[in-house]
Amino acid sequence: MQSVAAAVTMVRDDAFFLKAWVRYYGDLLGRENCYVVNHGRGAEVAELAEGCNIVGIPGDPHPNFDMKRWRLLNGLVAGLRSYYSHVIVGDVDELVVLDPAEGRSLRDWLADQPIRRVLTPLGLEVIHRIDLEPEPVAAQILGPRRHVRLAPHYSKPCVLSLGTKIARGGHFTQASKLFTPEPLYLFHLKFCDFENYVAVMDRRNAVTEAVGAGVKEAAIGRHWFAEARGEDRAVFEGFAALRQEDGFALDWVRKRMQRSWKPRGETGFWQFDRPEYDLQYALPERFFGLF
């Protein structure tokens, strides 16, 4: 009999996000069902992920880093599917969350879901409203941070019980049917804390500088490059200008995803439209303390 679910990520140095990832998925699934690829075999990553399944790989800079990363993650997911009904895969600053209104854990909810599917949670970006939220984040992120930005770019097909290929970046798969369960969200944490954001971006800029290739030459996300970074404080101050929506009814976004579902050209992948929404929501208190 297969186990219910595993979680897989790859990380290099991002201790802040790894702590949250391990705490969250370790509590939900058990650390024995968490798989951490330790890019560069960092000692701090190994220590923080103790009890998880740690795969150490070389950390040499490479212009096609993201391409190589997703080739490895695709292989891991394909293998783990033989042992788990569902495999959750994504970046270390992304967490799949079940709405607490469901009254049960994500693991228990997944145990009741049909298999041979790819589930696409609705993407939400946790934002640090530096004008309203002076308190730091420590053991918990949600609570000190109470605002989210609608982020279709992070509505990723990341819960897999079907054999399929995931595109570089994790934004697309070759699965031709779209499943967007109403209570399922993907929380992206990149902007959840101003001070941590500055430190992370400094490290990522250093990585791309070591690679020695420009934005156009390297298969690495544009946001890793110093020239695409912008002014950090201005980025966070800009969150106050996002239109504040009442309530937390987001099914209209899922309906738009379904209506725009189509093949991604001749690539073999499938996609939905990912427009930019300048909208923010106050997160309901039932989410506070989840991570």
N, C-alpha and C positions, 0 to 999 in steps of 0.2 A: 504494500500500500504506500502511495506517495505521501510525503509530508505536504502541508498546506502551502507554505510560502517561504521564499528566500528573498533577501535583498542584496543587491550587488552594486558596488561603486568603485571608483578609482580615485586616488587622492595623492597629492604631493604637498606636504607641509601645511595644509589648511587645517590646523588644529582646532580653530574655533568651530568650523562647520563639522569636522569629524566628530567632535565631542557631542554635538547635537544629533548627528546621524546615528552614532552608536548608541547613545542613550535612548533615542526614539525607537529605532528598529530592534535594538537589543531587548528592550522591555516588551515590545509587541510580539516579536517572533522568536526570541531567544538568541543570544549571541552565536550559538552554534549554527544558526541558520543565516548568518550575516557573512558576506564575502567582501573583503576589502583588498583591492589591488594596490599595493604600496609602491608607487612609482618613485624609484630612487632609493628604496629600502630604508626610509627614514626611521631613526630610532624612536622619535616621538610618535609617529604614526603607529608603529608596532606596539608601543606602550599603551596608547589610547584605545587601540582596537584589540587589546588582550581578550582572549576568549572567543573572538571572531576567527574566521578562516582567512588568514593573511597570505596573499600571494605577492612575493617580492619580485620586482622586475628592475632592470637597469634604468637609470634616470638621465641618460645622456640627452642633451638638447637635440631636437630634430625638427626641421621645418614642416614635416607632415605628421606632427605629434597627434593631432586630433583624428586623422585617418587611421593611424596605427592603434590608437586607443579604442576606437569603435570596432575595429577588426577583432581585437582581443575580447572586448565586451560581448560582441555577437557570439563568439565562440564559447565563452563562459555561459551565457544565457542558454545557448543551444544544448550544452552538456547538462546543465542543472535541471533543465526541463524534464529529463528522464527520472529525476528524483523528487521534484516538487510539482504540485499542480499549478502554481503561479510563481513567476519570477519577476520581482520589481527591480528595474535597473535605471540608473540615472546618475547625474552629477552629485557630488557630496553636499552641495548646497540646495538640494531639492528633496522634499519629503512628500510622500503620498499620504493623504489624510482623509479619513472617513468622518463625515459630519457627526459630531457627538449626538445629534438629535436621533440618530439611528439606534442609540441605546446599547451598542455592543462594540467590540473592538474590530479593528480592520482585519485582523487574522480570522476572527469568527465570521465576519461578513464574507471574506474571500472563500472560506470553506463552503459556503452555500452558493457560490457563483458557478455558472456553467464554465466548462473548460473549452479549449480550442478557440480562444478569442484573444484579442488585444484590447485592453481597456485604456481609454484616454481620459484621465482626470482633467477637470477644468483648471487652467493655470491662474494662480494668484501670486502676486509679488508682495511680500511683506516689506513695507516701507517704514523707515524711521522718520517720523515727523519731528524734526529737531526743534521746531517751534512749540511743540506740545508735549514732547516725551523726553524730559531731561534725564530720566533714570537709566542706568546702564542695564544691559542684559547680562545675566550670569547663568544660573542653573536653568532659568526659563527664558524663552524669547517671547512667546505669546502671553500677553498680560502687560509687561513693560512696553511691548509693541502691539498696537491695537488697530492699525490701519493696513489695508491691502489695496494694491492697484490691480485692476483687471489686466491680465497679461496673456493673450491668446498664443503668443510665441512659446509659452511654457505649458500649453495644453499638449502634453507629449504622450505618445502611445507607449507607455512605460510599464504596464502590468501585463505580462505575457503568459499565456497558457497555450500558445500556438507556435508552431515552427515557422518563423519568418525572419527576414533580414531587416535590421534597423539601420537607417541612414546615419551618416556621420552627424554628430550633434544630438542624435536621439529624437529628431523632430518628425520623422516619417518612417513608416514601415511598408512592406509589400502586402500587408493584409488588406483585402479589398472591402471589408465591412467595418463600419465605424460604430464603436460602442462607447457611449459617454454617460456612464451611470450618474444619476442625479445627486447622490450624496458624496461623490468622490472628487477630491481636489488635489492639485499639486501645488505646494507652497514653495516658492523660490525665495531664498534667503539672502541673496547678494546684497540687497540694500537695507537689511534689517538693523544695521548698526553703523553709524557714521565712522567711528574710529576704526572698527574692524575693516570696513570697506577700504579705507585709505591704506591700511597695512597689506591687505590682500592684493590691491592693485599695484602697490610698489613691488611685491614679489612677482606678480605676473609680468609686469613690464621688464623686470630683470631677466625672466626666462626668455622672452622674445628677443631681448637684446643679445643674450648668449647665443640664440639660434642664428642671428645674423642675417635673417631674411626679412623683407618688408611685408606689409599687409597683403599685397597682391601675390607674392610668391609663396607664402606659407599657408599650409592647410591648418591654420589655427584661428580661433574666433577673433574677429576684428577687435573686440573689447579687450584683448590681452595686450594691445599695442599702445604705447605712450601717446602717439599722435592722435589716437581715436578716443582718448580718455576724457578730455574736457577738464573743467575746474570742479574739484570734488564737492566743495561746499555749495556751489551753485546748483549742482545736481540735486542735492538733498533739499535745499531751499525751494527748488522748483516743485517739490511734491505738494506744497501748500496750494499751488495754483490748480491742481487737478480737481475737477468738479466732484463735490461730495454728493453721493447718491444716498437716498433713504433706504432703509431696510437691507435685506441681503438675498433678494430674489434674483437668481442668475440663470434660470432655465432658458431665458431668451438667448443667451450666448450659446448654449448647447444646441438650440434649434438652428441658429445661424451656421454652426459648424456642420450640422447634418445637411442643411440645404445646399451648402457650397462644396460638399464632398465630391471629389473627382480625381482622376489619375493625374499624377504629376508629370505631365508631358509624356515622353517615351522612356522614362527612367525605370518603370516597373513599380515605383512607389505611388502612394496615394496621399492626398492632402485635403485640407479645408482652408478657406480664406483666413488670414490672420491680420485683420486690420488693427490699427493703433486706436485704442480707446483712452481718452484723457479723463478717466473716471477712477474714483477711489471710493472705498466702502469702509465703514467702521465695522470691525470684526465682532460678531456676537460674543457675549461673554462665555458662552458654552465652549468656545474654542480655547479659552485661556488656560495655560498650563499643559496643553497637549505636548508641547516641546519647548 
